[in-house]
Amino acid sequence: MYISIETIITAGSLIAALGVIGGMLIAAYRFFRKPDELERRIEKIRKTHEEDIRKINEEQCLITYGLLACLKGLKEQGCNGPVTDGINKIEKHLNKQAHDMEE
């Protein structure tokens, strides 16, 4: 069997064409896979964000209860006026938040 230049050129052209087609298929696969990957990353970020918000809310709750305890201690020592207003506003806010969370 004799291999001519034309046979080599034809084989090279065929290999190049298959390489281009394979490259296009890989590029298309990666292009269509990217939204799924982004969706997973967004979901992971959303879960992390929700966890962070929950922790912040817990911390703010503790700070509010601590502030309320301090104000009640001041009131027991005889402070009045703004202390009483502060206690009333914090208790009103806490009651409103408790009822909003139940719904």
Buried (B, 14 or more C-beta within 10 A) or exposed (E): EEEEEEEEEEEEEEEEEEEEEEEEEEEEEEEEEEEEEEEEEEEEEEEEEEEEEEEEEEEEEEEBEEEBEEBBEBBEEEEEEEBEEBBEEBEEEBEEEEEEEEE
